[in-house]
Amino acid sequence: MSSIAVNGISHAKAVRSTSRLWIVLAFFAIYVIWGTTYLAIRYAVETIPPLITAGVRHSIAGMILLAIAWSRGFRPRREHFAAGAVLGALFFLIGHGSLHWAEQYVSSGFAALLVATEPLWILLIGAAMRQQQINWLNGAGLLLGLAGVAILTSRELTSRTSLTWAIVAVLVGAASWAVGVCISPRLRLPEDLVGRAAIPLLCGAPMLLLGAVFSGEFSSLHWSAVSTKSLLGLAYLIIFGSIVAFTAYSWLLQRCSATLVATHTFVNPLVAVLIGWLWASEPLSMRVVVATTIILGSIILTQRGDRHAELQAEALQSD
């Protein structure tokens, strides 16, 4: 074998090895980093009002991502901002705004478990919009998920406290995010993946900051009272939560199946619960353990049901 052929094989192996390494690192980002952002939110909103936290987070992240997309030749158009305004309201104003507000009252692990119901909301809303079909697998997953949420929240929902409203807010935010996921294929979003992420962020951030103005958060904010822990939490959300992990998520969608990438919904709640317990001494009761197991099982059933429906549709098309 010639030296050129040997060098070519060695180069191909090196490229494959490097590609696998980047894939592993990208999955680490969406599995672990996204799971830790719930605790970072809790730390950030301890001394920074929640809507300001979310607004500043998405403003800076959106501008950085837009600068990256712009350097690659992306130029946003009017229809991009119209679509971004819709998703900005659903994803960030309602979805993240409610989550950041709620984490003043609920633990980070508890909030992550409630957000983990998002695939169930997507199934319900997608079925109502005739985008998805409910079969026995995802239907069982839906019922199991509702049972898990009931176990997790039954005690708190019987009393009208701030904790009760926080639970409702997180569930409403998860449902709002699900609506955005279901309608996004119908919106004229940018084809550039980084630009596609940047525009909704930049549209949602002013809504959050405007909400902070009307709710009086800016008038009550005293920067001298903001703790170092809150600033570090906000910086972590901007750099790792909104830029690194989301970029890794977009990159993986180009190289792996969407079903495989979506497995982060299985892992994020586990990471959030464990990190909250180990790092912030959040309670880890048997009720939380049981609810975690049931909710994760429901997500697995829902994902398998969706995959089963996709395989059936592909078989019909091939026939």
N, C-alpha and C positions, 0 to 999 in steps of 0.2 A: 504493500500500500504506500502510495506516495506521501511525502511530508505535507503536501497541500491538503490531501484528503484527511490525514490525521488531524491537522490543525483545524480543518472545517468541522470535523466531528467534535473535537474538544470545545470549539467555540459554541456549537449548538447545545452541547451539554451545559456549558456555563450559562448560556442564555436561559435554558429551561430551569436551571437551578436558581438563578436570580429571579425569574418570574414566580417560581413557587415561593421563594422567600417573601416577595412583595405581597403575594396573595395571603400568606400566613399573617404578615404584619397588618394587612388591611382588615382581615377578619378579627384579629386581636383588637383593632380600633373600634369596630362596630359592636363587638361582643362586650369588651371590658370598659372602654372609655365611655360609650353611651350608657352603660350600667352605672358608672360612677357619677354621671352628671346630676343625678337626682340629689345626691348628698351635696354636691357643689351648689345646686340651687338653694338648698336649705341653708347653707352657710351664707350665701350671697344675700338672701332676703332677711337675714337676722338684723342687719342695720341699714340695708338699702331697700327702699320700697319695691314691691314686686314688679309693678309695671315699668318702673324706671330700669330695674335690673334687666328685664326682658327686652325693653326698647334699646338700651345701650348695647346689650349683647348682640342683637340682630343688626343694629346699625353698623357697628364696627365690622362684624363678620361679613355682612353684605357688601360693604365697600371694598374690603380686601378681596373677596371673591370676584366682584365686578372688575376690579383692577386686573386680576389674573386673566379673566375672560377677555377683557379689552386688549390686553397685550397679545392675545392669541388671534385678534382680528374680529372679535364679536362686537356688534353694534346693536343695541336694543332699539326696537321699534315701538310705535304707539300701542299696537295690539298686545305686545309683550307686557307692557305696564298694566293694561286693562285686565289681562289674565292674572298677572301678579297681584293685583289689588284683591281679586277674588280669593286667591290662595293665601295671600297675606292675612286677610281677615279670618279665614277658616283655620289655617295652620297656626298663626302666630298671635293674632289678637285674642281669639277665643281659645285656641288649643294651648298655647304656651302661656298666655296671660292668666288663664284660670289655674294652670299648674303652678306657676310661680306664686300666685296669691295663696293657693291652697297649702303650699309647703310651709306657710307660717304656722299651720295648725296640725298637719299630719306629718308623720315621719317619712323620710325619703323612700324607705322600702315599701311602706304602705302605699304611697303614691305610685310607685313603679308597678305594683301589682294591679292597681286600678287602671293604669295606662295600658297594661298588658291585655286588657279586654278589647283593644282597638281592632284586632282581626275579626272579632265577633261582630263589632259594629259594621265593619266593612262588608261582612257576609250579609247582614240584614239589609243594609242600605243598597248594596249591589244587587241583591235579589229583588228589592222593591223597584230598582231602576232596570231590571231585566238584564243586568250585566253578568250575574252569577246565578247558579242553580243550587238549591238546597237539596242535598241527598242525605242518606242515612248517616254517613260519616260526619259531615260538617254540621248536620242537624243535631247529632248527639253531642258534638263538640260545643255547639251553641248552648244547649241545655246544661251541659256540665259546667260551662263557664259561668252561666247565670247562677248555678248552685254555689260555685266558688266565691263569687262576689257576694252572694247572700250570706255565706258563712263569715266572710271577711268583714262585712259592714253591718250585720243585723243588730249588733249591740249599739253601735253609734247612731244608726238611723232612727232608733226609737226615741231619741232625745233631740230636741231642737237646740243644738249648741253650735258654736263656730266649727267644731269638728264635723258635725253633720253637713253643714253647708260646704265645707271644704271637700268632703267626699262627693257631694253632688257636683261641685265645680269641676273636679278632675274627670268624672264620668262624662259631663257635658263637653269638656275639652277633648276627650278621646273620641266622642261621637262627631264633633266638629272636624277633627283631623280626618276621620273616616270619610266624611262627606267630601272633603277636599281630595282625598285619594281617588274616590269614585268619579268625580267630575273632571279631574285634571286631564284625562285623555281628550276631553271635548274642548279644552281651552287652547288658545293659540300661544303656547309657551315657546321660548327659544329652543332651537335644536341643540345648541351648544350646551353641554351638560353643566359646566360651571356657571354659565349665564343663566341657565334654567334654575339653578339654586339661588343665585344672587338676586334676581329680580323679585321673587316673592319675599325674600328677607328685607330688601330695601323698601318694598311696599308695606309690609307689615310693621316694620319698626316705627314709622311716623304715627301709625294708628295707636300703637302701644304708648308712645310718648304723649300723644294727644289725650289718650285716656288717663295718663298720669296727671296731666294738667287739670282735667275736669274733676278728677277724684281728689285733688288737693295734695297729691304726693310730693310735688315739687315744693310747695309752700311749707310742707312739714319736714322736708329733708334738710338735715344739717350735716354737711360733709365732714365737719370736725368730729362728728359722732360715729362716722363710718369706721368699722373695725378693719384691721389688716386682714383678718380671716375672711370677711365679706369681699374685700377687694381681690384677694387671691382666688376666691370662689368664682367671682365674675370673670377674672382673667382666664381661669381654667375653662369656663363655659365658652368664652370667645375663641380661644386658641384650639383647645382640644375637642370640645363638644360640637361647635358650629363649623369649624374650618377643617381640622384634621379628620375627624370621624365622618363628617358628611362628604368630604372629598373622597375618602376611602370607600364609602358606600356607593357613590356615583361611579368610581373606578371599577368596583367589583361588579356592578350591574352590566358593565361592558364586557366582562370576561367570564362571569359565572351565571348560572341560571338564577332567575328571580326567586325560585323556590328555595334554593340553597342560601341565597343572601338573606331571605326573610327569616332564616333560623335565628337571627339576632333577637327576635321577639321571645324566643325560648330562654335565652341566656340573660338578657338585660335585667329582668326582675330578680333572678337569683343573685346576680352580682350586686344589685342595689340593696337587697335585703341583707346579704352577708357583709357588705361594706358598711352599711348603716349600723349593723350589730357590732362589728369589730371596731370600727373607727369612732362612731358617735354614741355607742352604748344604747342604740335603739332597741326596744323590747323585741324579743323573738319568742313569742308564745307558741304553744301547740296549735292554737287557732290559726295563727299566721302560717305555720308550717303546713297544716292541712290545706288551707286555702291556696297557698302557693302551689302545692302538688296538683290540686284539682284544676286550677286555672291554666297551668302549664300543660296538663293533659288535654284540656279542652282546645288549646291552641294547636297542639299536635294533631288532634282529630280533625280540626277545621282545615289545617294545611293539607292533610292527606285527602280530605273530601274534595278540596279544590283541585288537587293534582289528579284525583280520579276523574273528575268532571272534564279536566283538560284532555286527559288521555282518551276519554270517550269521544269528545268532540274531534280530536285528531283522527281517531279510527273512522268516524263517520265521513270526514272529509276525504280520507284516502279511499274509502269504498266508493 
